[in-house]
Amino acid sequence: MTALRHLAALLVGVLFATSGDGAHAQSQAIVMASTTSLQDSGLLDVLLPKFTAETGVSIRVIAQGTGQALATAARGDADIVLVHDPEAEDKFIAEGHGGERRQIAWNDFVIVGPAADPAHVAGGHDALAALRTIAAAHASFVSRGDKSGTDALEKRLWRAVGRQPSLASGDNWYRDIGGGMGAALNAAAGMSAYTLSDRGTWLSFGNKADLKIVIEGDPGLINRYDVILLDPKKHPDAKLEPARRLRDWLVSETGQAAIGAYVKQGQTLFHPSAAQPK
């Protein structure tokens, strides 16, 4: 057991210290490495207490970009992962760290930007065309730069238009903040800049300032969320049984209904898709 896993187990176990069954409760406490978008959107704050109430299994969430979340699990510091970068997930599974992947939900990404829209891209549905125009106009753009699923998609989009913008290359309009989705939206709001956001975090975000959605509806911006169990051969310390209970609950009728019922500003943030993956 790594030091981080041991600390996580102690922190979760203390929640049950007064129950009279602390040893059993601690054995039913698991660590989930998940994306910041699921945390920032508020979805996990709704789902996980429901699961714990039904099963008695408590979850400590380590919210990181997908790349960091997968690295955390690969080190043995999590029992289950919930992420959204298919390419990184494929590599994680191919290296023997995980398996039994199931899609639980999808939403989409949007490009948001200032109401003044200095690049004149608002109202379009083509993310690649918008990025070309933003770059040509040298309009301010905030990148997460945190190896998250969102960051990985953004980099793929830039490569698709033949660009790899960076300050080192003299692209002073491009700001890599190395932070989560909330931090990127805060930075974009403060700088009147464009950025790529998952719709769930965007709808839940409070400090929109004069930001608005400028690009949406591009089929290339679909955002899929997958739950992956750790492989016990490589990770014998992983708590596979309670982790599988969480996975099974997320894809069950009950879990899927809870995901679909999560609404902000009259909009469904995450569309359950276990039965019909996107």
N, C-alpha and C positions, 0 to 999 in steps of 0.2 A: 504494500500500500504506500503510495507516494505521500509526501508531507501535505500537499494540497488536498488530496482525497481524505486524509485523516482529519484535517481541520474541518473540511466540509461535513464529514460525518458527525463530528462533535457539535458543530453549530446546529445542524438539523436535529440531532438527538436531544439537545437541551430543551427543545420545544415540548418534548414529552417527558421531561424529568419528573414532573409532578403526577404523572398518570399511574405510577405504580408498576408500570411495565416498560421501563426505560430500555432494557436490553432488547426486547422485541421491537420496540418502536425504532430504535437506532438501526436494527437490521432491515427495517422497511423504509429507511431514508435513503434516497438515491440522488445523484447529481446529474443534472442535464445541462449539456453545453448547447446553447441555442443562439439564435441570431438576435442582434439588437433590435431589429425591426419588429419581431414578435413581442419583445419586452416593451419597446417604446410605444407600440400601438395599443398596449394594454390588454392584448388577447390573453397572455399567460396569466395575468392577474385574475382573469375570469375563469379560465379553464382549470388551472391546477388546483384551486381550492375545491372545485366540484369533484375532481378525481380523488383528492385526499379524503373528502367527506365520504365518498362511496367505498373506498378501499383501505383507508388507514395508511396508505403509502405517502410519505411526504417527499417533496422534491425541492432541492436547492438548485436554482438556476444560475449558471455562469453565462451571462449575456455578452457575446463577442461577435465580431464579424465572422462569417462562415469559415474563412481560412483559419482564423484563430481558434474557433470552436472545434474544428476537426483536429487541429494540432493538439488542443487540450485533451481530446478523447484519445488521440494516438499516443499521448504520454501516459495514459491510464488514469487521468484525473477526472473522468466522467464515466457514467454508466450508460448513457444514451445520448444521441445527438438529434437536434431538430434544426435543419439548415435549408439553404435555398441556392445552391450552386451545383447543378448536375455534373459539370466537368470535374470540380474538386471532389465531389462525392464519389465519382467513378474511380478516381485515383486512390481515395481513402479505402474503398472496398477492394480494389485491385491489390493494394499493399497488404491485405489481410486483416485490416483493423476492424472492419464491420461488415454487416450483411443484413438480410431480411429488410431491405429498404421498402418503405411504403409511402406513397404520397398521401398527405392528409388534407391539403387545401391549395388553392391558388388565388392570387389576385393579379395585379399588374403594376408595372412601373409607369411613372409619368415624369415628364420634364416640367419643372416649375421655374418661374422666372418673375422678374419685376413687372408690375403693371405697365410701366412705360415701354417695355418690350423693345429695348434698343436694337436687337437683332431682327426684329419684325418676323418672328416665327409663330406667333400665337395663332391658334385655331387649326393648326396642321395635325396630321396623323402619321407623319413619316419622321421617325427619330433620327435616321441617318441624314436626311436632308436638313433637319434642324441643326444638327451638330456641325455640318459643313458651314452653314450660314453663321452660326455663333462664332466659329473659329475665324471665318473670313472677316467678320465684323470686329474681332478682338473684344467681344463682349465678355464680361466677367463670368467665370464658371467655377463653381466649387466642386471639388472631387473629395470623396471620403478618404481615399488613399489608405484604407485600413485592411485590405485583402478580404473584404467581406464579399458576399454574393452580389450585392449591389455594385460594389467597386469592380468586381470581376466583369460584370455585364457592361459597365460603363467603358472599361478598357477595351472590351471586345468591340463595342460600337465605334470607338475611336479608330481602332485598327481597321474596321470595315470601311471607313472613309479615308484610310491612308494617313492617319495622323496618330502621333503619340505625344500629345502636348505635355510640357513640363516647364517649370521655371528654369531648369538647367539648359533647356533648349531655347531660352529666350522668350517663352510664351508667358509674358507677365500677366496676361488676362486669366491664366489658369492657376487656381489655388488648390493645392493638395493639403488638406488639413490633418490627415491621419486620425480621424475620429469617427464616431458613430453617426447614425442617420439624424438623430436629433441635433447633434453638433453641426452637421453639414447644413441642415435647414436653418439653424440659428445664424451660421456664418453667411449663408445666402441672403437671409433677411437683412442682416447688418450691412452687407456689401451691395445690395440690389443686384444680386448675381443669379445666374441660372444654376440648377443642379438636377440630378436624377434622384428620384425618391420612389420608394414603394408606396402605393396608394394608402395602405393601412396606416403607416406612420404619418403621412401627409394629413389624412383626415383627423388624426388624433392630436396633431401638433398644435400648440397654443399660440406660439409667437410667429404667426404668418406675416406680420407687417403688411407690406403691399405685394407680397408674392401671390401668384395665381398659377393654376395649371395652364401651360401653353401648348403642350403636346400630349395627347393621349389617344388610345385606341389603335396603336401600332401592334399588329400580331407578334412582332419581335420583342415586345415588352412584357410578355406573359411571365409571371413570377410563381414558380412552383415550390412548395414546401414539403420536404421529405423527412421522415423519422427513420433513423438507422440504429439498429442494435449493435453493440460491440461483439466481436468474435471472441468467444471464450478461449479459443486456442491461443490467441495472442494476448488476451486480456483476462486471465483467470480470476483476477480480483473483482471484475465487474459484477455487479449485482444483477444478473441476467433475469432472474424470475420477476422481481418487482419492476424492472425496466420493461420486460415484455408485457406486463400488466398495463403499464402506461401506454405502450404502443398499441395494444389491443383496444384499450379504451378510446384512444384518439381516433381510431378507424371504425369504432363501433357506431351504431345508430345514435347512441346517447352522446358520444363525443362529437360526432359530425353535426348533430343538431345544435350542440352548444357553440361550435365554431360558426355555423351559419346564422345563429341568432345574435351574434355580436355585431352591433350596428352603431355607427357614429354619423351624426348629421343626416340621418335618414338613409344612409348607405351601408350596405353589407361590406365589411372590410375584407373578409376572407370567405371564399366560396368552397365549401367542403367538396372533396373530390376523390375520396378513398375508393368509392365504387366505380367511378369513371375518371381515371387519371387523365390530366391534360397532356 
